[in-house]
Amino acid sequence: MNCPFIKIEQKEKMFKNDDDFMSALTPQSSSSLQDVSKYNDYSERLLTPSDSLNVMSKYFTSSSIDSGKKSCPCSVGSNQNLENGSTGGIKKGFSNLFDSITNLLKNMAGERDIYKAISLYEFYMNIVLLVLITSTQNTYLALLFVGLFSKQIPERIIKTFLSIKNGELTEIAKRPDGANNCNMFNSGGDSSQHSGLISGHTFLISTLAFYFIYKFTDNFKHNPNYKQSIFILILFIWIGLVAMARMRLGCHKPHQTVFGFVMGIVWGYLIYIIIELIKNKSSRVEEDEQKIMRLFEV
């Protein structure tokens, strides 16, 4: 977009007054003018494109025109700056919001490390379940809590009998070099000589996720509704975050988190079968289960 005006100070330097400026543009200023048309009862004498170019080149230098363009406040560049400024403000606002949320998560663990905060989820989940069980006297939640806590059984068996050979940790069971503070509370000191097979954090959340998959689908006899699907999706996202956090903290190797995920598939199914058997023999458990399942009904 060309600038519609030229700086006043530039015009004053080129012409003594406005009459001189206007005379430069009148038809009489060029000998090559011709009559080109008539309109109604009068005629106009117009400059041809070549005559206009001669006049412009005589009185206006390229530098003065360029400087006029640069000073134009209505140029495309100015509009782009305004648009970029508004867009940048929105992006900055979202960036500040994201930073605030991230800092909040980091401070959950008492240290500015989001991976340690994620690793504490097992402690928080146990506390929430215990409070709900105590306050509601819900037998179904109590059975689910016992089932989740029972994951210590296969975990201990694997760490004791499958991780050690000839008195030493097998290569598959070794944690990453320098593994430290790897228990539920991000404490415990040096863990490099402790078995990292399997990742207990990944095992627990995978067990919970697959238990609800079996429960919502009635052992894959029907599809879950949208509420149930969203809940399962959230759990799977959390599985990924937990596995990443454990590797990021240097507590587990990738294959150890994968083993934890696979064990969750198996243990989740075992818990589902056991609770279903108990529920069929206890009307109290069935009633308490229905109270929880109403939260996931459409």
N, C-alpha and C positions, 0 to 999 in steps of 0.2 A: 504494500500500500504506500503510495507516494504521499509525501507531506504536502498539505494544501496551502502552506504559507512559507515564506522565507523570513528569517529574522529581520526585524526592523532596522537594526544597526547595520546590517549588510546592505539593505536598500539605500540607506542614507549615504553610504560610502560610494555607491555607484551612480546615484542621481542627486541633483541639487534639490529638486522638489517633486511633488506628485505629478505636475504637468509634464516634466521631462520624461517621467516614467510612462505616462499614458501616451505621450507622443511617439514613444518608441514602438508602441503597439498599434498605432493608427495606420490605416491603409496608405496614407500619403508618405509614410516613411520608407516605402519600398517602390522601386520603379517597375517591378515585375508584376504589379497588381493587375487583375483583370476583372471585368464584370462576369460573375458566374451564375447569378439567378436574379429573379425579380419576384417580389412577394407583394400582392395587392397593388397599392398605388405608389409604392416607393421601392427603391432598390438598395441592396446592401453590397458593399465591396468587402470581400473576405480575403484574408491571407491564405495562400496555398500552403500546404504542409512544408514545402521547401523554403518559402518565405519566412514562415514561423520559426523554422530551424535556424535560419540565418540570424534572425533577430535575437533568439535565445543564445546562440553561440557568441554573439557580439557583446551582449550585456551581462551574461551570466557565465561564469567559469564552472568547470566540473567540480572544483573543490567547494565552491559556494553552494552548489546544488547538493553535494554529498553532505556537507555540514548541516544544511537545512533538513535533510532526511534524518540525520542522527538526532536532531533536537526536536523532532516531531513527537508530541506526546500521544498521538493516536495511531502510532505504527503498530504493525503486527507483533513486533517484539514486546511492546508494552503490554498488549493484551495477553500474550503468552506468559509474561512475568506475573500478571495478575492471577491467571489461571493456575500457574505453577505454585504461586503463593498460597492460594486457597487449598489446593490439593496437598501441598506440603504440610499445611496446618492440620488437616485431617489425619494424615499419616503420622504426624508427630503425636497427636492425641492418642491414637491407637497404640503407638510405641510406648508412650508413658503408662498407659493402662496395662499393657503386657508386662512392662518392667515391674509395676506395682504388684501384680499377681505373682510374678516369679519370685520377687523378694519375700512375699508373704509365705509362699511354699518353702523357700529356703530357710526361713526363720522358724518353721515348725519344729525342726530338730534341735533347735537351740544353737545351731551352727549354720553358717551361710553356705550350705551344701544341699542342694535339692535331692541328690541321690541318697543321702542319709535320711532325709525326711521321708522319701518313698519307702525306704527299707524299714521304717518304723511302723508301716501299715499293720503288720501282724499284731503288734502290741495294741494299737488303737482298736482294731477289729475285735480282739478278745475282750477288751474293756466294754465296748458297746454291746456285744452279745451278752456278757454277764449282767450288765445293767438291765437289759431288756428281759432276760430270763428271771431275774430277781423281782423286777417290778410287775411283770405280767403273769408270772407263774406259768409260763407257756412250756408245756412238756415237749412240743415239737421242736422248738428252738433249742431246748436243752439237749435233745438227741442230736440235732445238727451240730451243736457245739462240741459234743463228745466225739462225734464222727470226725470233725475237722482236727481236733486235738489228737486223735488216734493216729494221725499221719506220722507221729513220732515213732510208731512201731516199725513200719517198713524202712523209715529213714535210718533208725538205729541199726537195723539188721544189715542194710546196705553198707553203712559206714564201718561196721564192725567186721563183717565177714567177707564182703566183696571188694573192699578198698585196700586191704592189707595182704601182702604176700611175702612170706619169709621175714615177717616182722617189719617190713617197710611198705610205705604207701606205693600203690601201683601208679604207673604213669597217668592212667586215666582218672585217678582219684586225686592227684596233686592239684592244689590250688595254684593260682598264678604266683610268681615270685614276689615276695614282700607282702603277702596277704596279711591284713591286720584289722582287728576290731570287726569281726564278721558275724557276730551273733545277733539276736533279735534287737538288742539295744545299741548296736554299733559300738560294742565294747569287747573286752576279753583279751586284748593285746594281740600278740603274735599268733597267727592262725596258719602259718605256712606249713606246719607239721600236722595239721588236722585235715581229715578227708573233706574234700569239696564235692564229693559224689553222694548225694545229689544236692541241687539247690533247694533247700527247705522253703525259702520264700516263694520261689516259683511253683513248687509242689503244692503249697497251701492254696494259693489263689486259683491254680488250675483245677484243684479238687473241687473248690466251691463252684467254679464256672461250669464244670461238666456235670456236677450233681444237678444243677438247675436245668441244664440241657436235657438230661434224662427225665427230670421231674416235669418240666413244661411240655415235653413231647410225649409223655407217658411211654418212655422207652422207644421213641421214634415211631409211635403209632399215629401221630398227627402233628401238624405244624404249630409252632407257638404263635400267639397273637402279637400285635405290634408292641405292646408294653413289655412283654416277655422278651421279644427280640432285642429291644433297646437295652434292657437290663443285661442280657447276655453279651451284647456288643460292648457295653461299658466294661464288663468284667474282662473281656478279651483285650481291650485296650490297656487295661490295668496289668494284665499278664505281661504284655510287651514292655510296659514301663518298668515293672519290677525286674524282669530279666535284664533289661538294659542297665538299671541301677546297680544290680549285683555285679555285673561285669565292669561297669564304670568304676566301682569302688575297689576293683581288684580282688574280689572275694571268690569269683567263680570264672571258669573258662566257659566258652559258648556251649560246648557239648554237655556240660553239667547242668546248665539251665534247660537244655532240650530234654535231658533225662527227667528233670523235675516236671516238665510239662507232660511227658508221656506217663509218668507215674500218677499225675493228677487225673488223667483219663481213666486209669484203672481204679484208683482209690475212690474217685467220685462215683463210679458205678457200684462199687462195693457198698458204699454208704447208702446209696439210693435203694439197693435191694434190701439191706438190713432194716432201714426205716420203714419201708413198705410192709415188710413182714410184721414188724412191731405194730404198725398202724392197723393192720387187719385184725389184730388180737386185742387192741385197746381203743375203745371209742373216745377216750379222753385225748389221746394223741391225734386221732382223726379230726376231732373238733378243733383242736388247737392248730392243726395244719391248715384247715379251712380258713381260720382267721387270718393267717399269714398270706394264703393264696389269694384272698380277696383283694389284696393290694395290687395284684398283677392281672386282675380281671378287667376286661374292656367294658 
